[in-house]
């Protein structure tokens, strides 16, 4: 709390003492944007900053965790509990799902959007999956080749996070083939999230899968048993991806209201953030059903925790942009210029090259010890 106050105090002081910036004159021959000519899915500064900031924190944690100065409470927990790095893994999947929802928005919410066949959707998903799966095998070969120290209880003997990311697109494409007609895609993907996460939680509790993943014999079922954490937790990460797609259906479309108080997008974002928070509280071990958070299992509580945090954080980034970086505050009227003004170049680069950056920082390196 003290650190946050020290960080925020200069920002508050600058905000109230800075002079009002002059308005930037536009060229005389520049045509004003009309409602028809505007992109229905524009690049949004608060989303870029959200994704870029998440990548910066993720990279810092991955690189710093091998050093003693890194607080151990921030590192991934073994079985139950929450930590910064546990949240980072789920947030990475959530941010990926948020971007992937563009195809859903184009198909159902944009008038010019065309329907995509199942075979075409699967073809596109396989093109997205193959590079990730290749990276997964490359990382596996490097880790085993240099005998790099790794925690087998994180994903398994052979499984790594790239395999989880690589298997997500085909399963999402399969679920996208469910006809929803004129129904609200936000609600449909929310229901799919609860169906996948809730069904997985029931299987964990009723079949003994939870006990096996946590304490069972790893060599009992061959290759599947050796990678029991990665194979089992995939259902939870799929649910997180679907929750992000549900969020993207109302976050990505254009918000035509400049006044935050009248913004329909803000009200929708606040409503869904409250929904995920209430759902997490109702499921959590202290206030609800008694289901503890487990990143290793990626169980129902973990899914709801990640969804609640990320939707709330996106609301915070949105409010910062609308209240502190509006056109009135910055003096920038052009939409593209406002985007460039509001987004630091470093965070924009992290956002555009997220996978490459993640691959670079997560590549095994020899410990300084």
C-alpha positions in Angstrom: 0.0 0.0 0.0 2.8 2.4 0.8 4.6 1.7 -2.5 1.4 2.2 -4.4 0.8 5.6 -2.7 4.3 6.7 -3.4 3.9 5.8 -7.1 0.5 7.4 -7.5 1.3 10.6 -5.6 3.5 12.2 -8.3 0.9 11.2 -11.0 -1.9 12.9 -9.1 0.3 16.0 -8.5 1.2 16.3 -12.2 -2.4 15.9 -13.2 -3.7 18.8 -11.1 -0.7 21.1 -11.8 0.0 20.6 -15.6 -1.2 23.3 -18.0 -4.0 22.6 -20.4 -2.4 21.5 -23.7 -3.2 23.5 -26.8 -5.5 21.9 -29.4 -3.6 20.5 -32.4 -5.0 22.1 -35.7 -5.9 19.6 -38.3 -5.2 20.1 -42.0 -7.9 22.0 -43.8 -8.3 19.2 -46.4 -8.6 16.5 -43.8 -12.1 14.9 -43.9 -13.8 14.3 -40.7 -14.5 10.8 -39.7 -18.1 9.8 -40.3 -19.9 7.2 -38.4 -20.2 5.0 -41.6 -16.5 5.3 -42.5 -15.2 4.4 -39.0 -13.6 1.1 -38.3 -16.1 -0.9 -36.2 -13.2 -2.7 -34.5 -10.6 0.1 -33.9 -7.4 -0.3 -32.0 -8.0 0.7 -28.4 -5.3 2.3 -26.4 -6.4 0.9 -23.0 -6.3 -2.7 -24.4 -2.8 -2.2 -25.8 -1.6 -0.8 -22.5 -3.3 -3.6 -20.6 -1.7 -6.3 -22.8 1.7 -4.6 -22.9 1.8 -4.1 -19.2 0.9 -7.7 -18.6 3.7 -8.8 -20.8 6.2 -6.5 -19.1 5.3 -7.9 -15.6 5.3 -11.5 -16.9 8.7 -11.1 -18.4 10.1 -9.4 -15.3 8.8 -12.3 -13.1 10.1 -15.0 -15.4 13.6 -13.5 -15.5 13.7 -12.5 -11.8 12.3 -15.7 -10.2 15.7 -17.4 -10.4 17.3 -14.8 -8.2 17.1 -14.7 -4.4 15.9 -11.1 -4.3 12.6 -12.1 -5.9 10.0 -12.6 -3.2 9.0 -16.2 -2.9 5.4 -15.3 -2.3 5.3 -14.0 -5.9 6.4 -17.4 -7.3 4.0 -20.1 -8.4 2.5 -22.1 -5.6 2.8 -25.9 -5.5 -0.8 -27.0 -5.1 -3.2 -24.5 -3.5 -3.2 -20.7 -3.2 -2.6 -17.6 -5.3 0.5 -15.7 -6.4 1.6 -13.1 -8.9 3.0 -15.7 -11.3 0.0 -17.9 -11.0 -2.1 -14.9 -12.1 0.4 -14.2 -14.9 -0.1 -17.5 -16.6 -3.9 -17.2 -16.6 -3.7 -13.6 -17.7 -1.6 -14.5 -20.7 -4.2 -17.0 -21.8 -7.0 -14.4 -21.1 -5.3 -11.7 -23.2 -4.9 -14.1 -26.1 -8.5 -15.0 -26.0 -9.5 -11.4 -25.9 -7.7 -10.8 -29.2 -9.1 -14.0 -30.7 -12.6 -12.8 -30.2 -12.3 -10.4 -33.2 -13.5 -13.2 -35.5 -16.6 -13.7 -33.3 -17.3 -9.9 -33.3 -16.9 -9.7 -37.1 -19.2 -12.6 -37.7 -22.0 -11.7 -35.3 -21.8 -8.0 -34.5 -20.5 -6.3 -37.6 -23.1 -6.0 -40.4 -20.5 -6.7 -43.1 -19.2 -9.8 -41.4 -19.5 -13.1 -43.3 -20.0 -16.5 -41.8 -17.0 -18.9 -41.7 -17.4 -22.6 -42.4 -16.2 -25.2 -40.0 -13.4 -26.5 -42.3 -12.2 -23.0 -42.9 -12.3 -22.2 -39.1 -10.3 -25.4 -38.4 -7.8 -24.6 -41.1 -7.2 -21.2 -39.6 -6.9 -22.6 -36.1 -4.3 -25.2 -37.2 -2.2 -22.5 -38.8 -2.2 -20.8 -35.4 -1.5 -24.0 -33.5 1.4 -25.4 -35.6 4.0 -22.7 -34.7 3.2 -23.0 -31.0 3.4 -26.8 -31.1 6.7 -26.6 -32.9 8.0 -24.1 -30.3 6.8 -26.5 -27.6 8.8 -29.4 -29.0 11.9 -27.1 -29.5 11.7 -25.9 -25.9 11.3 -29.5 -24.8 14.4 -30.6 -26.7 16.5 -27.6 -25.4 15.4 -28.2 -21.8 16.2 -31.9 -21.9 19.4 -31.3 -23.9 21.0 -28.9 -21.4 19.5 -30.6 -18.4 17.9 -27.4 -17.3 16.3 -27.4 -13.8 12.6 -27.5 -14.1 9.6 -28.2 -11.8 7.9 -31.4 -13.0 4.8 -30.6 -10.9 4.2 -27.5 -13.0 3.0 -29.1 -16.2 4.6 -32.6 -16.2 7.7 -34.3 -17.5 7.3 -33.3 -21.2 4.5 -30.8 -21.3 5.1 -27.0 -21.3 3.0 -23.9 -21.7 3.5 -23.8 -25.5 1.6 -27.1 -25.8 -1.3 -25.6 -23.8 -1.3 -22.5 -26.1 -1.0 -24.7 -29.2 -3.9 -27.0 -28.4 -6.3 -24.1 -27.6 -7.2 -22.9 -31.1 -8.6 -26.2 -32.5 -10.8 -26.7 -29.4 -12.0 -23.1 -29.6 -12.8 -23.5 -33.3 -14.8 -26.6 -32.5 -16.9 -24.7 -29.9 -17.3 -21.8 -32.3 -19.1 -24.1 -34.6 -22.0 -24.3 -32.3 -24.8 -22.3 -34.0 -26.0 -19.4 -31.8 -28.2 -17.6 -34.4 -29.3 -14.2 -33.2 -28.4 -14.9 -29.5 -26.0 -12.7 -27.6 -22.5 -14.1 -28.2 -21.3 -12.6 -24.9 -23.8 -14.7 -22.9 -23.2 -17.8 -25.1 -19.4 -17.8 -24.5 -20.0 -17.1 -20.8 -22.2 -20.1 -20.6 -19.6 -22.2 -22.5 -17.0 -21.0 -19.9 -19.1 -22.1 -17.0 -20.0 -25.4 -18.7 -16.4 -26.3 -19.4 -15.0 -25.1 -16.0 -18.0 -26.5 -14.1 -17.9 -29.8 -15.9 -14.2 -30.1 -15.3 -14.6 -29.3 -11.6 -17.2 -32.0 -11.3 -14.9 -34.5 -12.9 -12.1 -33.5 -10.6 -14.2 -34.1 -7.5 -16.2 -37.2 -8.5 -13.7 -39.3 -10.4 -10.6 -39.0 -8.2 -8.8 -37.0 -10.9 -7.9 -34.2 -8.4 -6.2 -36.6 -6.0 -4.4 -38.3 -8.8 -3.0 -35.1 -10.3 -1.8 -33.8 -6.9 -0.4 -36.9 -5.3 -0.9 -39.9 -7.7 1.8 -42.1 -9.2 3.2 -40.2 -12.2 4.2 -43.4 -14.0 0.9 -45.2 -13.7 -0.6 -44.3 -17.1 2.4 -43.9 -19.3 2.9 -40.7 -21.2 -0.4 -39.3 -20.1 0.4 -39.8 -16.5 3.8 -38.3 -16.8 2.2 -35.1 -18.0 -0.9 -35.3 -15.9 -0.8 -31.6 -14.8 -0.6 -30.2 -18.3 -3.2 -32.6 -19.7 -5.6 -32.0 -16.9 -5.3 -28.3 -16.5 -5.9 -27.8 -20.3 -9.7 -27.8 -19.6 -9.3 -24.9 -17.2 -7.2 -22.8 -19.6 -9.7 -23.5 -22.3 -12.4 -22.1 -20.0 -10.2 -19.0 -19.4 -9.8 -18.5 -23.1 -13.6 -18.7 -23.6 -14.2 -16.2 -20.8 -11.8 -13.8 -22.6 -13.7 -14.3 -25.8 -16.9 -13.5 -24.0 -15.3 -10.3 -22.7 -14.0 -9.4 -26.2 -17.4 -9.4 -27.7 -18.3 -6.2 -25.8 -14.9 -4.6 -25.4 -13.6 -4.7 -28.9 -16.5 -3.0 -30.8 -16.4 0.8 -31.1 -17.8 2.9 -28.3 -19.4 5.9 -29.9 -19.8 7.8 -26.6 -17.0 10.0 -25.6 -18.5 10.8 -22.2 -17.6 8.0 -19.7 -20.7 8.6 -17.7 -22.9 7.8 -20.7 -20.7 5.1 -22.1 -22.6 1.9 -22.7 -19.3 0.0 -23.0 -18.3 1.1 -19.5 -21.6 0.0 -18.0 -21.3 -3.4 -19.7 -17.7 -3.8 -18.6 -18.6 -3.0 -15.0 -21.5 -5.4 -15.0 -19.5 -8.3 -16.3 -16.6 -7.6 -14.0 -19.0 -7.6 -11.1 -20.5 -10.9 -12.4 -17.1 -12.7 -12.4 -16.2 -11.2 -9.0 -19.5 -12.5 -7.4 -19.0 -15.9 -9.1 -15.5 -16.2 -7.7 -16.6 -15.2 -4.2 -19.4 -17.7 -4.4 -17.0 -20.4 -5.4 -14.1 -19.6 -3.2 -13.2 -21.6 -0.1 -13.7 -18.8 2.4 -17.1 -17.4 1.2 -18.8 -20.0 -1.0 -18.6 -23.6 -2.1 -15.2 -24.2 -0.5 -13.2 -24.7 -3.7 -9.7 -23.5 -3.3 -7.7 -21.8 -6.1 -5.2 -24.2 -7.7 -3.1 -23.1 -10.7 -1.8 -26.7 -11.0 -5.3 -28.0 -11.5 -6.6 -24.9 -13.3 -9.9 -25.6 -11.4 -13.1 -23.7 -11.3 -11.9 -21.2 -8.7 -8.8 -20.5 -10.6 -10.8 -19.8 -13.8 -13.1 -17.4 -12.0 -10.2 -15.7 -10.2 -8.4 -15.0 -13.5 -11.6 -13.8 -15.2 -12.5 -11.5 -12.3 -9.1 -10.0 -12.0 -8.6 -9.3 -15.8 -12.0 -7.9 -16.4 -11.6 -5.6 -13.4 -8.2 -4.5 -14.5 -9.4 -3.7 -18.0 -12.1 -1.5 -16.5 -9.4 0.3 -14.6 -7.3 0.9 -17.7 -10.4 2.1 -19.6 -11.2 4.6 -16.9 -7.6 6.0 -16.9 -7.8 6.5 -20.7 -11.3 8.1 -20.6 -10.8 10.3 -17.5 -7.1 11.3 -17.8 -6.3 10.9 -21.5 -9.4 12.0 -23.3 -9.3 14.3 -26.3 -10.2 17.3 -24.1 -7.2 16.6 -21.8 -4.7 15.8 -24.5 -5.8 18.3 -27.2 -5.6 15.5 -29.8 -8.7 15.1 -32.0 -7.6 12.6 -34.6 -8.3 9.0 -33.6 -5.1 7.5 -34.8 -3.0 10.4 -33.4 -4.8 10.0 -30.1 -3.9 6.3 -30.0 -0.3 7.0 -30.7 -0.3 9.8 -28.0 -1.9 7.5 -25.4 0.2 4.4 -25.9 3.9 4.3 -25.0 5.9 2.8 -27.9 7.5 0.2 -25.7 4.1 -1.2 -24.6 2.8 -1.1 -28.2 5.9 -3.1 -29.2 5.2 -5.6 -26.4 1.6 -5.9 -27.5 2.4 -6.5 -31.2 5.2 -9.0 -30.5 3.9 -10.8 -27.4 4.6 -14.3 -28.5 8.2 -13.5 -29.6 8.9 -11.7 -26.4 7.5 -14.5 -24.3 9.5 -17.0 -26.2 12.7 -15.0 -25.7 12.3 -14.6 -22.0 11.0 -18.1 -21.3 13.9 -19.8 -23.3 16.0 -21.8 -20.8 19.1 -20.2 -19.7 21.8 -21.3 -17.3 21.3 -20.1 -13.7 23.7 -17.5 -12.4 24.4 -19.9 -9.5 
